[in-house]
């Protein structure tokens, strides 16, 4: 399945770039011709998947769109493989930015939207969308696609992070798993229960700590948020007093405690949960592809933990979407948004779920996918509808996230949490003015 351990490490691969060399030059030559001789338009679409089930779905959907719009709109699809360090697709996009040769529509990961919007790489689509239809989308999908009050794009899928648990191990330890967000464990309860199941060569929980990178921010920012903090001020650039606040220190100190007390393995083996080396696992819906290979394993899902009783719950969310670029000529923009609407329709959301297992971006799609209505995946539905919080909507997010992630990694490897976060403040200060 596409959402593997490697995907966790690169779950937000586009967020490492700031697209600083954009906003200059004229419209690209490739998109200057707005209409063909017969009055139809040709659109160029770039996506970040190739031979995966998701990549195959893009091919199928483009074929369907072209057939439905024959003589009016033709889409030419370009699929660009992501390399091991997730740079392939980004490199291609960056090259196109500097030469004004972007496609009409491309895929962008949620945390990168603000940077690309600020730089002028993508353009708003507000004038072309039905405001009533937007109400069907998950709130976080609208939030991640919005910058400075303007909507830039939409997606067909969402994401979340939950705790998978081994039913037999919990039963043996006399532990009952929560079955709703309202009953989510506090961090203290998670620690005590994980510690109770830690023995011999079995850890209480695998948190994918060796993944690092954007996974750290995606998975653990909600801890800071549940403590009542954030990693950047409302101005989108000031991190002093935010990324190194007492709330952030508490979150990192908690992770450090799990590591120091050997409740979690900082360098877990692959599939440790599936192979009985961890009683619980912090992961997302993509994990099901691996779990399906272990039919004898009895597993369940519980919600993302809350800082303490009475604290506001927060959970990860957000994923890739479709965005119109600056190089899409005005005459082609309506057609480009028609393509985006098609790729994010209820039917397309359902098809995407079948392809990669990710939760849909629309309420009407959730209603038609039985898996998300019942245990255990109903927990993911509930989280996305009640506790999901997008990552900071700022052009400086790539830098801030990178330094927050490094602070987590440094803490895992022994650095004092406050020291690690103070260092993050210094490094962000060097790069963000």
C-alpha positions in Angstrom: 0.0 0.0 0.0 1.3 3.5 -0.8 1.1 4.8 2.8 4.0 2.8 4.1 6.6 3.6 6.8 8.5 5.6 4.1 5.3 7.7 3.5 5.2 8.5 7.2 8.7 10.0 6.9 7.6 12.1 4.0 4.0 12.6 4.8 4.3 16.2 4.0 7.2 16.2 1.6 6.3 19.5 -0.1 6.6 21.4 3.2 10.4 21.4 3.1 10.4 24.0 0.4 9.6 27.8 0.5 9.4 28.4 -3.3 11.4 31.6 -2.8 12.1 32.1 -6.5 8.6 32.7 -7.6 6.3 35.5 -8.6 8.4 37.0 -11.4 8.3 36.6 -15.1 5.5 36.3 -17.6 3.0 33.6 -18.3 4.7 30.4 -19.5 4.8 29.7 -23.2 3.2 26.3 -22.7 0.0 27.9 -21.4 -0.2 31.0 -23.5 -2.4 29.4 -26.0 -5.8 29.5 -24.3 -7.9 27.6 -26.8 -7.5 25.1 -29.6 -8.7 25.7 -33.2 -11.9 23.9 -32.5 -12.7 26.1 -29.5 -11.7 23.4 -26.9 -9.1 23.9 -24.2 -6.2 21.7 -23.2 -5.3 21.5 -19.6 -2.0 20.2 -18.1 -2.3 18.4 -14.8 0.7 17.3 -12.6 0.3 14.8 -9.8 2.7 13.4 -7.3 1.9 9.7 -7.7 2.8 7.3 -10.6 2.3 3.5 -10.4 0.6 3.3 -7.0 -3.1 2.6 -6.7 -3.6 6.3 -6.2 -1.5 7.0 -9.3 -3.6 4.6 -11.3 -6.7 6.3 -10.1 -5.5 9.6 -11.5 -5.1 8.0 -14.9 -8.6 6.6 -14.8 -10.2 9.8 -13.6 -8.5 11.8 -16.3 -9.8 9.4 -18.9 -13.3 9.7 -17.5 -13.1 13.5 -17.4 -11.9 13.7 -21.0 -14.6 11.4 -22.2 -17.3 13.4 -20.4 -15.9 16.7 -21.8 -15.0 15.6 -25.3 -14.7 18.5 -27.7 -14.6 21.0 -24.8 -11.8 20.2 -22.4 -8.9 17.8 -22.8 -6.6 17.0 -19.8 -3.0 15.9 -20.4 -1.7 14.1 -17.3 1.9 14.2 -16.1 2.8 11.9 -13.2 6.0 12.6 -11.4 7.5 10.0 -9.1 8.6 11.0 -5.6 12.2 10.0 -4.8 13.2 8.4 -1.5 13.8 11.9 0.0 10.6 13.2 -1.6 12.4 15.7 -3.8 11.5 14.5 -7.3 8.1 16.1 -7.6 9.2 19.3 -5.8 12.3 19.6 -8.0 10.1 19.5 -11.1 7.7 22.1 -9.8 10.5 24.4 -8.7 12.0 24.3 -12.1 8.7 25.1 -13.7 8.2 28.0 -11.3 11.5 29.6 -12.3 10.7 29.2 -16.1 7.0 30.2 -15.9 6.1 26.8 -17.3 3.8 25.4 -14.5 0.9 23.2 -15.5 -2.6 24.6 -15.2 -3.4 22.4 -12.2 -1.1 20.5 -9.8 -1.3 18.7 -6.5 0.0 20.4 -3.4 0.3 19.1 0.2 -1.7 21.0 2.8 1.1 22.7 4.8 2.7 24.1 1.6 -0.4 26.0 0.5 0.3 29.2 2.4 3.9 29.4 1.1 2.8 28.8 -2.5 -0.1 31.2 -2.3 2.1 34.0 -0.8 4.6 33.4 -3.5 2.0 33.5 -6.2 2.6 30.0 -7.5 -1.1 29.2 -7.0 -4.2 31.4 -7.5 -7.6 31.6 -5.8 -10.6 29.7 -7.1 -13.3 31.5 -5.1 -15.0 33.0 -8.2 -15.6 29.6 -9.7 -16.9 27.4 -6.8 -20.3 26.9 -5.4 -20.3 28.2 -1.8 -23.1 25.7 -0.9 -21.0 22.8 -2.2 -18.1 23.8 -0.1 -20.1 23.1 3.0 -19.9 19.4 2.2 -16.1 19.4 2.6 -14.4 18.6 5.9 -13.6 21.9 7.7 -9.9 21.2 7.8 -9.8 20.7 4.0 -11.3 24.1 3.5 -9.0 25.6 6.2 -5.8 24.1 4.7 -6.8 25.3 1.2 -7.5 28.9 2.4 -4.9 31.7 2.8 -5.7 35.3 3.7 -9.4 34.6 3.3 -9.2 33.2 -0.2 -9.7 29.6 -1.2 -6.9 28.2 -3.4 -7.8 24.6 -3.8 -9.7 21.4 -2.6 -8.8 17.8 -2.0 -10.4 14.4 -2.3 -8.8 12.9 0.8 -7.9 13.7 4.4 -5.7 12.1 7.0 -5.6 11.6 10.8 -3.5 9.8 13.4 -4.9 7.4 16.0 -3.7 4.7 18.3 -3.9 1.2 17.0 -3.9 -1.4 19.8 -3.4 -5.2 20.2 -6.7 -6.4 21.7 -5.1 -9.5 23.2 -2.3 -7.5 25.0 -4.8 -5.0 26.4 -7.1 -7.7 27.6 -4.3 -9.6 29.3 -3.2 -6.4 31.1 -6.8 -5.8 32.1 -7.0 -2.5 30.1 -10.1 -1.2 28.4 -9.6 0.9 25.3 -11.7 4.1 24.9 -14.2 3.9 22.1 -14.9 7.6 21.4 -13.1 10.9 21.3 -15.0 12.0 24.5 -13.4 9.1 26.4 -9.8 9.5 24.9 -7.0 8.7 27.3 -5.1 11.5 28.9 -1.4 11.5 28.4 -0.9 10.2 31.9 -3.3 7.3 31.2 -1.5 6.5 28.0 1.8 6.4 29.8 0.5 4.3 32.7 -1.2 1.8 30.4 1.7 1.6 27.9 4.1 1.1 30.8 1.9 -1.7 32.2 2.3 -3.5 28.8 6.0 -2.9 28.5 7.9 -6.1 29.3 10.9 -8.1 28.0 11.3 -7.1 24.3 7.8 -5.7 24.0 7.3 -1.9 24.1 4.1 -0.3 25.3 3.8 1.8 22.2 5.5 2.4 18.9 5.3 6.1 17.9 7.3 5.9 14.7 9.9 8.1 16.3 12.7 7.0 13.9 10.7 8.6 11.0 11.5 12.2 12.0 10.9 14.9 9.5 7.4 16.2 9.0 6.0 13.2 10.8 7.2 14.7 14.1 5.2 17.9 13.5 2.2 16.2 12.0 1.9 13.6 14.8 3.0 15.6 17.8 1.9 19.2 17.2 -1.6 18.3 18.6 0.1 17.5 22.0 1.2 21.2 22.1 -2.3 22.3 21.0 -4.0 20.2 23.6 -1.8 21.7 26.3 -3.1 25.0 25.0 -0.1 26.1 23.0 1.0 26.6 19.4 4.4 26.7 17.6 4.1 30.1 16.0 2.3 33.4 16.9 -0.7 34.7 15.0 1.7 36.8 12.8 2.9 33.6 11.2 6.6 34.3 11.9 7.2 34.9 15.6 8.2 31.7 17.4 9.7 33.1 20.6 7.2 32.4 23.3 5.4 29.9 21.1 7.6 27.1 19.9 9.5 27.3 23.2 6.6 28.0 25.5 5.9 26.0 28.6 3.2 24.2 26.6 5.6 23.0 24.0 8.1 22.1 26.7 5.5 19.9 28.4 4.7 18.1 25.1 8.4 17.3 24.4 9.1 16.4 28.0 6.3 13.8 27.8 7.8 12.2 24.7 11.2 12.2 26.4 9.7 10.5 29.4 8.3 7.7 27.3 11.7 7.2 25.7 13.7 7.5 29.0 11.4 5.0 30.7 11.7 2.6 27.8 8.0 2.6 27.2 8.6 3.6 23.6 11.4 2.5 21.3 13.1 5.6 19.7 14.4 3.3 16.9 11.6 0.7 16.4 11.9 -2.2 13.9 9.6 -2.0 10.9 6.1 -3.4 11.6 6.9 -3.8 15.3 3.2 -3.6 16.2 2.2 -6.2 13.6 5.0 -8.5 14.8 4.0 -8.3 18.5 6.9 -6.1 19.6 4.7 -3.2 20.6 1.3 -3.3 22.3 0.1 -0.1 20.6 1.0 2.0 17.6 0.6 5.7 16.7 -0.2 5.8 13.0 -2.9 6.6 10.5 -5.4 5.0 8.2 -2.6 4.0 5.8 -1.6 1.4 8.4 -4.5 -0.9 7.4 -2.6 -2.0 4.2 0.0 -3.5 6.5 -2.4 -4.9 9.0 -4.3 -6.7 6.3 -1.1 -8.9 5.9 -1.5 -10.1 9.5 -4.9 -11.8 9.6 -4.3 -13.4 12.9 -3.6 -10.1 14.7 -6.6 -8.8 16.6 -6.4 -5.0 16.6 -8.6 -2.0 17.4 -8.3 1.8 17.2 -8.6 4.3 20.0 -8.6 8.1 19.6 -5.6 10.4 19.8 -4.9 11.3 23.5 -5.7 14.5 25.2 -3.2 16.4 27.4 -5.3 16.1 30.6 -8.9 15.9 31.8 -10.9 18.9 30.6 -8.3 20.0 28.1 -9.2 20.7 24.5 -8.7 17.7 22.3 -6.7 18.1 19.1 -5.8 15.6 16.4 -3.7 15.7 13.1 -5.4 16.2 9.8 -4.8 17.4 6.2 -3.5 16.0 3.0 -2.9 16.7 -0.7 -5.2 18.7 -2.9 -5.6 20.2 -6.3 -4.6 23.8 -7.1 -4.7 26.1 -10.1 -1.4 27.8 -10.9 -0.3 31.3 -12.0 0.4 30.0 -15.4 -3.1 28.9 -16.2 -4.4 31.6 -18.6 -7.6 33.5 -17.7 -9.5 31.8 -20.6 -8.7 28.4 -19.2 -9.3 29.0 -15.5 -13.0 28.0 -15.6 -12.1 24.7 -17.2 -9.3 24.2 -14.7 -11.7 24.6 -11.8 -14.1 22.2 -13.5 -11.3 19.7 -13.4 -10.7 20.3 -9.7 -14.4 19.9 -9.0 -14.4 16.6 -10.8 -11.4 15.3 -9.0 -12.9 16.3 -5.6 -16.5 15.2 -6.2 -18.2 12.8 -3.8 -17.6 9.9 -6.3 -13.9 10.8 -6.6 -13.5 10.9 -2.8 -15.0 7.4 -2.6 -12.7 6.2 -5.4 -9.7 7.7 -3.6 -10.6 5.9 -0.4 -10.8 2.6 -2.3 -7.4 3.3 -3.9 -5.3 4.3 -0.8 -7.5 3.8 2.2 -7.5 7.4 3.3 -10.6 9.1 4.7 -12.6 11.2 2.3 -12.7 15.0 2.2 -16.5 15.2 2.0 -19.4 14.4 4.4 -21.4 12.9 1.6 -18.5 10.5 0.9 -18.3 9.5 4.5 -22.0 8.7 4.4 -21.4 6.2 1.6 -18.4 4.4 3.0 -19.5 1.9 5.6 -16.0 1.4 7.0 -16.0 4.9 8.5 -19.4 4.4 10.1 -18.5 1.5 12.4 -15.6 0.3 14.6 -12.8 0.8 14.5 -12.5 3.5 11.8 -15.5 5.5 13.1 -12.9 7.0 15.5 -11.1 8.6 12.5 -14.4 10.0 11.3 -15.2 11.4 14.7 -11.7 13.0 15.0 -11.9 14.7 11.6 -15.3 16.1 12.4 -14.6 17.2 16.0 -11.0 17.6 17.0 -8.9 18.0 13.8 -6.6 21.0 13.8 -4.6 22.1 10.7 -1.0 22.9 10.9 -0.1 26.6 11.0 -1.2 28.5 7.9 1.9 30.5 7.3 4.4 30.8 4.4 7.1 30.2 7.1 5.6 26.8 8.0 8.3 24.8 6.3 11.1 26.4 8.3 9.2 26.4 11.6 8.1 22.8 11.1 11.6 21.7 10.3 13.0 23.2 13.5 10.2 21.9 15.7 10.8 18.4 14.3 14.5 18.7 14.9 13.8 19.8 18.5 11.7 16.6 19.0 14.5 14.5 17.5 17.1 16.2 19.7 14.9 15.6 22.8 14.5 11.9 21.9 18.3 11.6 21.8 18.8 13.2 25.2 18.7 17.0 24.9 16.7 18.9 27.4 13.3 19.9 25.9 13.6 23.6 26.7 17.2 23.7 25.3 16.1 22.0 22.2 13.2 24.4 21.6 15.3 27.4 22.4 17.7 26.3 19.7 14.7 26.0 17.4 13.9 29.6 18.1 17.4 30.6 17.2 17.4 28.7 13.9 14.0 30.0 12.8 15.3 33.5 13.6 18.2 33.0 11.2 15.9 31.9 8.3 12.7 34.0 8.9 12.9 37.8 9.0 
